[in-house]
Amino acid sequence: MWTLAIFGATVFLAYANGANDNFKGVATLFGSKTTNYQVAIWWATATTLAGSLCSVILADALLKSFSGKGLVTDAIADTSSFHLAVAFGAAVTVILATITGFPISTTHGITGALTGAGFAAIGSELNFTALGKSYFIPLLVSPLMAIALGIGIYSILHYGRIVLKIEKAWCVCVGSKPQLVPVGSKRQFTQNSEITLDTVENCNQHYVGNFWGINSQKLVDGCHFLSAGAVSFARGLMILPKLSLYY
């Protein structure tokens, strides 16, 4: 009975994680109109699956960290009731955030569930030192590291674009726009020509020029796909061990 309940909770957690996180890595591909939704979601699925398969070899340390051992005693961390509480608590949290559009990380959900289940089991005997060192500090520091790396990498790429004289170009959209104009004592619609320049709704930005004989825009799009795939790969690398712990 316990096995079936834990299996169901783990599947529910995996479903909630996929519903919430799978598109995050490729959101910029779709948002920038680099590709359509279907291609983006399939790319996210494929790269996440690749990361999940690699986690079998690479994620042993992560598996140990999220077992709950060290946070609570081994005797509690190995119980079915603890596993069920963590899996179900994290799954409900993530699915509610998904439905309401509230930003959340499954890692944060699991951390909260581990803390809550541990506190319910042993109260103030919970290892708060391990909680801070193994969970809170990494969760706090990692976004700051990402900000610093993002600023640094963007600055290098921006400087490189200027040095290589790769320019931005915007399309000019020419069309017609209906407009109500007075004709004698009445008003009627007429079609007037309209030129639109540099608007998000009507124009697309492109890079012009070549880099090592490769079209700059195609190179940017290719790197965009690779970076989005890397995010999804890393998510798969991290999340499978966390989900498998509770079954």
N, C-alpha and C positions, 0 to 999 in steps of 0.2 A: 504493500500500500504506500509506504513511504517512497519507494523507488518510483512508482508511477506519479505520485504527486510532485516529486522533485523534477522528474523528466518533463512534466507538463509546465512547471514554472520556468524551467530552463528554456524550453521551446518558446514560451511566451516572452521571455527576456530577449531571446534572439530575434523574434518577430518585432518587438518594440525597438530594438537597436537598429534593425534594418530599415524600419519605417522612419526613424528619426535621423539616422546618420548616413545612410547610403548615398544620398544626393549631395551631402555637404562638400565632399572632395571635388565634385565636378560642377558645382553651382556656377562658378565663374565661366565655365565653358558655355553653358546655356545662357547665362545672363549677358555675356558679351556677344552673343549670337555667333560664336565660333562654330557651334554645331547645334543640332536640334535636340530636343528633350530625349528622344528615343536613343540616339547614339550616345548621349552623355550618360544616361542611366545604365546602358549596357557596358560602357567603358568602366563605370564605377563598379559594377557587379564583377566584371572580369578581373580587375586589378585587386579588388577586395578579396576575391577567391584566391588569387595568387598569394596575397599576403597571409591569408589563413593557412594555406598549405605550408608556407615557409615557417610559420609560427611553431610547427611541430618540432623544428630543429632549433630555432633561434630564440624562443620565448620562454625558456625554462625558468629564468630568474623572475620574470613577470608572473609566471604561474605560482611561484612560491609566495610572492609578495601579496597576491590577492586571495590567498587561501584563508586568511584570517588568523593564521598562526603567528604568534608574537603579539598580536592585538588582544587576543583572548588565549586561554590555555588550550593546549592541543586536544584535551579531552572534550572541550566544547566545540572547537573548530572542526572536529571530525564527526559531529553528530548530524543526523538527518534533519532535525528540527532547525538547527542553525543554517544549514544549506538552504532549506526551503524558505526561511524567513528572508535571507539575503536575496535570493533569486526573485522571489515574488515581490518583495519591497522595491527592488530596483526596477523590475519590469513595470509595475503599476506607475511608478514615478515617471519613467521615461515615456510610457504611452500617453499619460495625461499631458505631459509637456508637448508631445507631438500633436495631439488633438487640439490643444489650445494655442499652438504656435509659440510656446515659451522656449527660449534657447536653453538647451541642456546637453550635457555630455553623459554618455552611458557610464564612463569611468567615474564621474562625480556621483551618479546614481548608485553605483555599486559601493563606492566608498561610504556614502551615507547609509546604505543598507547594512554594511559591515559594522559601522559604528553603532547604529541603532540596535541591531540584533545583539551585538556584544554588550552594550550598555544594559539592555533588558536582561541579559543573562547574568552578568556579574557586577553591574552598577559601577560604583566608583573604583572598582578594582581593574577596570579597563586600562590597558597599557597606553596612557596618553602620550608617553615619550615616543613609542613606536608609531602612534597615530600621527604625530607631528612630523617625525623624521621620514617615515615611509610613504605617507599619503599627502598631508597638507602642504608640506614644503615643496615637494615636486609639482603638485597641482598649482601652487602659487607661482613658482619660479618659471615653469615651462612657458606660460603665455608671455612673460617678460622677455625670455630668451627669444621667442618667436618674433616679438616686436623688434628687438634689436637686430636680429638676423634679417628680418624683412626690410628694415630701413637700410641696412648695409648693402644687401643684395640689389635692392632697387636703385640705390645711389650709384653702384658700380655699373649696372646695366644702362641707366640713364646717361651716365658720363660716356660709356662706350658708344651709345647711339649718336651722341653729339660728335665724338671724335671721328667716327666712321661716316659721318654726314648722312645718316639714315633719317630722312625727313618724314613728318606726318603729312598726310593728305586727306582732305575731306571732299566728299562728292558734292556737287551742286545739283539740287533737284528742281527741275522745271516742270510746272504743271498748271492747272487752272483751278480757280476757287470761285464758287458761287457767291455772289454779293447782291444784296438788295439795293437797287438804285431808283431814284425818282425819275419817272417818265411822264411829263406833264403833271396832271393832278393825281396820278396813280404811281404805285411803286411796283417794280417787277424785278425778277432775278436775272442777272446776266453773268456770264463766265468771264472772269478776268484772269490774265496770266499772272503766275506767281513764281518767284524764285526763292528757294529756301537754302540757306547756307548754315552749316554748323549747328544743326539741331539734332538732339538725340532721337526724336521721333522719325525723322525723315532721312537722316544721313548716317553713313558709316565711316569710321576712321580706318585708314589703311596706312601701312608703312611702305614707302617707295624706296627703291634701290636694292642692291644686292650685297650679300655678305659671303665671301669665298665662293662666289658664283651661284649662290642660292638666293632665291627671291626672299626679301626681308619679311614680307607678310607671312609667307609659308613657313619660314623659319620660326617666327614668333608663335604661329598657331601650333606648330609641332612641339615647341618647348612648352606651350600652354597645356597641351594634351599630356606630355610627360610629367609635368609638375602636378597636374590634377590626378593623374594615375598614381604618382608617388604618395600623395595624401591618402588615397583610398587603399593603397597597398599597406601603408603604415597602420591605417585603421584596422585592416584585416589581421595584420601581424599582432596587434595588441588585443583585439577584442575576443578572438577565438579562445585563447587560454582562460580569459576571465569568465566566459560563458561556460566552458567545459568543467570548470572547478566545481560547479554546484550539481553536477550529475555524476 
